[in-house]
Amino acid sequence: MDKYQWLLLLHILAAFCFLSGIVVAGTLHGLAMRRDRPSDIALLLGMVRPAVVLIGIGSVGTLAFGLWLAHYVGYGFGEAWVIAAIVLWFVSGALSGPGGKEMRKARELAEKLAAEGDQPNKALSAAVADRRALLLNYLSAASVVAILVLMVFKPGAP
């Protein structure tokens, strides 16, 4: 394999980590929203933490290998699709941070309630289904999908 193939492989592997982490985190959160017992919610939201690590590694790897690959192939960093992808990468991170903090608070509340009797709680249900956090996380995921579309189609590229 030559350098191009290695860079492409690493970029795609990082993108796979990024996207699969998002899917796993979203699925676990969706399952947690359908549970009543704090111990179940705490377990599901606790399993999101490894997915967040995968998202972080994939996010940084995707950007780093993507920029290296673009430079190696000869795309300019000033091309519209490259700029758009970088902007969307930052947007994704900026949106997911606050949404993730709200979900961490929900997990911590679930852990506390599980230790105090493990009875359903309206405040916990509201925290897990927080509309603002959901919106931020959905918009973050949509940004990542938009990046994927840009990478596949490279609009305006020669």
C-alpha positions as CSV (number, residue, x, y, z in Angstrom):
1,M,0.0,0.0,0.0
2,D,1.2,3.5,-0.8
3,K,0.9,6.6,1.3
4,Y,-2.4,7.7,-0.3
5,Q,-4.0,4.3,0.5
6,W,-2.8,4.4,4.1
7,L,-4.1,7.9,4.6
8,L,-7.4,7.0,3.0
9,L,-7.7,3.9,5.2
10,L,-6.9,5.8,8.4
11,H,-9.3,8.6,7.4
12,I,-12.1,6.1,6.7
13,L,-11.4,4.2,9.9
14,A,-11.6,7.4,12.0
15,A,-14.8,8.4,10.2
16,F,-16.2,5.0,11.0
17,C,-15.3,5.4,14.7
18,F,-16.9,8.9,14.7
19,L,-20.1,7.8,13.1
20,S,-20.5,4.5,14.9
21,G,-19.9,6.2,18.2
22,I,-22.7,8.7,17.4
23,V,-25.0,5.8,16.5
24,V,-24.3,3.9,19.6
25,A,-24.6,6.9,21.9
26,G,-27.9,7.9,20.2
27,T,-29.3,4.4,20.4
28,L,-28.4,4.0,24.1
29,H,-29.9,7.4,24.9
30,G,-33.1,6.5,23.0
31,L,-33.4,3.3,25.0
32,A,-32.8,5.2,28.2
33,M,-35.7,7.5,27.3
34,R,-38.0,4.5,27.2
35,R,-37.1,3.3,30.7
36,D,-38.7,4.3,34.1
37,R,-36.3,2.7,36.6
38,P,-33.4,4.9,37.5
39,S,-31.0,1.9,37.6
40,D,-31.9,1.0,34.0
41,I,-31.4,4.6,32.9
42,A,-28.1,4.9,34.8
43,L,-26.9,1.7,33.2
44,L,-27.8,2.8,29.6
45,L,-26.5,6.3,30.0
46,G,-23.3,4.9,31.6
47,M,-22.7,2.8,28.6
48,V,-22.7,6.0,26.5
49,R,-19.3,7.0,28.0
50,P,-17.2,4.5,26.0
51,A,-19.1,5.7,22.9
52,V,-18.1,9.3,23.6
53,V,-14.5,8.2,23.8
54,L,-14.9,6.6,20.4
55,I,-16.5,9.8,19.0
56,G,-13.6,11.9,20.3
57,I,-11.0,9.6,18.8
58,G,-12.9,9.4,15.5
59,S,-13.5,13.1,15.4
60,V,-9.9,14.1,15.9
61,G,-8.7,11.3,13.6
62,T,-11.1,12.2,10.9
63,L,-10.1,15.8,10.9
64,A,-6.3,15.1,11.1
65,F,-6.2,12.4,8.5
66,G,-8.7,14.2,6.3
67,L,-6.6,17.4,6.2
68,W,-3.4,15.4,5.6
69,L,-5.1,13.4,2.8
70,A,-6.5,16.6,1.2
71,H,-3.0,18.1,1.2
72,Y,-1.4,15.0,-0.1
73,V,-3.9,14.7,-3.0
74,G,-3.5,18.3,-3.8
75,Y,-6.8,19.8,-2.8
76,G,-6.4,23.3,-1.5
77,F,-7.6,24.1,2.0
78,G,-9.4,27.0,0.5
79,E,-11.8,24.9,-1.6
80,A,-15.4,25.4,-0.6
81,W,-16.2,21.8,0.3
82,V,-13.1,21.6,2.5
83,I,-13.9,24.8,4.3
84,A,-17.5,23.7,4.7
85,A,-16.4,20.3,6.2
86,I,-14.1,22.0,8.7
87,V,-16.8,24.5,9.7
88,L,-19.3,21.6,10.1
89,W,-16.7,19.7,12.2
90,F,-16.5,22.6,14.6
91,V,-20.2,23.1,14.6
92,S,-20.7,19.4,15.5
93,G,-18.4,19.7,18.4
94,A,-19.9,22.9,19.7
95,L,-23.4,21.5,19.6
96,S,-22.6,18.1,21.2
97,G,-20.8,19.6,24.2
98,P,-23.8,21.2,25.9
99,G,-26.1,18.4,24.9
100,G,-23.6,15.9,26.4
101,K,-23.4,17.8,29.7
102,E,-27.1,17.6,30.1
103,M,-27.1,13.9,29.5
104,R,-24.3,13.5,32.1
105,K,-26.4,15.4,34.6
106,A,-29.3,13.0,33.8
107,R,-27.0,10.0,34.3
108,E,-25.8,11.3,37.7
109,L,-29.4,11.9,38.8
110,A,-30.3,8.4,37.7
111,E,-27.4,7.0,39.7
112,K,-28.4,8.9,42.8
113,L,-32.1,7.9,42.5
114,A,-31.1,4.2,41.9
115,A,-29.1,4.3,45.1
116,E,-32.1,5.9,47.0
117,G,-34.7,3.2,46.2
118,D,-34.8,2.9,42.4
119,Q,-38.3,4.3,42.0
120,P,-39.5,6.1,38.8
121,N,-39.1,9.8,39.0
122,K,-40.6,12.5,36.9
123,A,-37.6,14.8,37.2
124,L,-35.4,12.1,35.9
125,S,-37.7,11.3,33.0
126,A,-37.7,15.0,32.1
127,A,-33.9,15.2,32.3
128,V,-33.4,12.2,30.0
129,A,-35.9,13.6,27.5
130,D,-34.6,17.2,27.7
131,R,-35.6,18.8,24.4
132,R,-32.7,21.3,24.2
133,A,-30.2,18.5,24.7
134,L,-31.9,16.3,22.2
135,L,-32.0,19.1,19.6
136,L,-28.3,19.9,20.1
137,N,-27.3,16.3,19.8
138,Y,-29.5,15.8,16.7
139,L,-28.1,18.9,15.0
140,S,-24.6,17.7,15.9
141,A,-25.3,14.4,14.3
142,A,-26.8,16.1,11.2
143,S,-23.6,18.1,10.9
144,V,-21.6,14.9,10.8
145,V,-23.9,13.5,8.2
146,A,-23.4,16.7,6.1
147,I,-19.6,16.3,6.4
148,L,-20.0,12.7,5.1
149,V,-22.0,14.0,2.1
150,L,-19.3,16.6,1.4
151,M,-16.5,13.9,1.6
152,V,-18.3,11.6,-0.7
153,F,-19.4,14.1,-3.4
154,K,-16.8,16.9,-3.0
155,P,-19.0,19.5,-4.7
156,G,-16.9,21.8,-7.0
157,A,-13.8,19.6,-6.8
158,P,-12.0,18.9,-10.1
